[in-house]
């Protein structure tokens, strides 16, 4: 796979997924997590994919998912089958779905196709093709549920 450097917005989403994964697995205060990513990751010029990051977008999404997590999980669960509840999914998949659901609800300036494309490209770094396809289907369904005009 050829490594392509992400735009600063895609880099933000890449680190959002990592931060949400970390938030789920570590008992770490939100501010400490944000400080860690700000100082160690967001502008690391040696990073393979994300050498410059839109820090404001990163913080907006992470804080938003943290603040609205239960509501986002409910919306995601509405489009999942009963056999596959959110807690049964891989933690990275949950992170991608939560971040994309937050953007769909609270960042109406970003069109649905852009949100889908961005999170699919980020997902390809972490996940196998089957999981990426699953994410595509779920985000598309979330878009239909959460946005009536896209």
C-alpha positions in Angstrom: 0.0 0.0 0.0 1.3 3.4 -0.9 1.3 5.8 2.0 -0.5 9.0 1.1 -0.2 11.9 3.5 -3.7 13.0 4.7 -5.1 16.5 4.5 -5.2 18.3 7.8 -8.9 17.5 8.2 -8.5 13.8 7.4 -5.5 13.7 9.8 -7.8 15.2 12.5 -10.3 12.4 11.9 -7.5 9.8 11.9 -6.4 11.0 15.4 -10.1 11.3 16.5 -10.5 7.6 15.9 -7.3 6.9 17.9 -8.3 9.2 20.8 -11.9 7.7 21.0 -10.4 4.2 21.1 -8.0 5.3 23.8 -10.8 7.0 25.7 -12.8 3.8 25.7 -9.9 1.7 27.0 -8.2 4.0 29.5 -9.7 5.7 32.5 -8.2 9.1 31.5 -9.7 12.5 32.0 -10.7 14.2 28.7 -8.4 17.1 29.1 -5.4 14.9 29.7 -6.2 12.9 26.6 -6.5 16.1 24.5 -3.3 17.5 26.0 -1.5 14.2 25.1 -2.7 14.2 21.5 -1.9 17.9 21.2 1.7 17.5 22.4 2.6 14.1 21.0 0.6 13.4 17.8 -1.2 16.2 16.1 1.8 17.9 14.5 4.3 15.1 14.4 6.2 15.7 11.1 7.5 12.1 11.2 4.1 10.5 11.2 3.5 8.2 8.2 0.0 9.6 7.3 -0.8 12.7 9.4 2.0 15.2 9.4 -0.2 18.2 10.0 -3.6 18.1 11.7 -6.5 20.5 12.1 -6.4 20.6 15.9 -9.6 22.5 16.2 -11.5 19.9 14.3 -9.9 17.1 16.3 -10.8 18.7 19.6 -14.4 19.6 18.4 -15.1 16.0 17.4 -13.5 14.3 20.5 -15.2 16.7 22.9 -18.5 16.4 21.1 -18.4 12.6 21.1 -17.5 12.7 24.8 -20.4 15.1 25.6 -23.0 13.4 23.4 -21.9 9.8 23.6 -25.1 8.2 24.9 -27.2 10.0 22.3 -24.8 9.0 19.5 -24.8 5.4 20.6 -28.6 5.4 20.5 -28.7 6.7 17.0 -26.1 4.2 15.8 -28.0 1.4 17.4 -31.1 2.4 15.5 -29.4 1.4 12.2 -27.7 -1.7 13.5 -29.4 -5.1 13.5 -30.5 -6.6 16.8 -27.9 -9.4 16.4 -25.1 -6.8 16.3 -25.5 -4.3 19.1 -22.9 -1.6 19.3 -21.1 -3.1 22.2 -20.5 -6.3 20.1 -18.5 -4.3 17.5 -14.8 -3.8 17.5 -13.7 -0.8 19.5 -12.2 0.9 16.4 -15.4 0.4 14.5 -17.3 2.0 17.4 -14.9 4.9 17.4 -15.4 5.5 13.6 -19.2 5.2 13.9 -19.4 7.6 16.9 -17.2 10.2 15.2 -19.1 10.1 12.0 -22.5 10.2 13.8 -21.3 13.3 15.7 -20.3 15.0 12.5 -23.6 14.0 10.8 -25.6 15.6 13.7 -23.5 18.6 14.6 -21.4 19.6 11.5 -24.1 20.2 8.9 -21.7 22.1 6.8 -19.9 18.9 5.8 -21.9 17.0 3.2 -22.7 13.3 3.9 -20.5 12.0 0.9 -17.5 13.8 2.4 -18.1 12.3 5.9 -18.5 8.9 4.3 -15.3 9.3 2.2 -13.2 10.7 5.1 -14.1 7.9 7.5 -13.7 5.2 5.0 -10.2 6.4 4.1 -9.3 6.5 7.8 -10.9 3.1 8.4 -8.7 1.6 5.8 -5.7 2.3 8.0 -7.0 0.4 10.9 -9.4 -2.3 9.6 -9.9 -5.0 7.1 -12.0 -4.5 3.9 -15.1 -6.3 5.3 -15.2 -3.9 8.3 -14.7 -0.9 6.0 -17.6 -2.0 3.9 -19.7 -2.5 7.1 -18.8 1.1 8.2 -19.8 2.4 4.8 -23.2 0.8 5.0 -23.8 2.0 8.6 -22.7 5.6 7.9 -24.9 5.7 4.9 -27.9 4.5 7.0 -27.0 7.0 9.7 -26.9 9.8 7.0 -30.4 8.8 5.9 -31.6 8.8 9.5 -29.9 12.0 10.7 -30.0 14.2 7.6 -33.0 14.6 5.5 -31.6 16.9 2.9 -28.3 15.3 1.9 
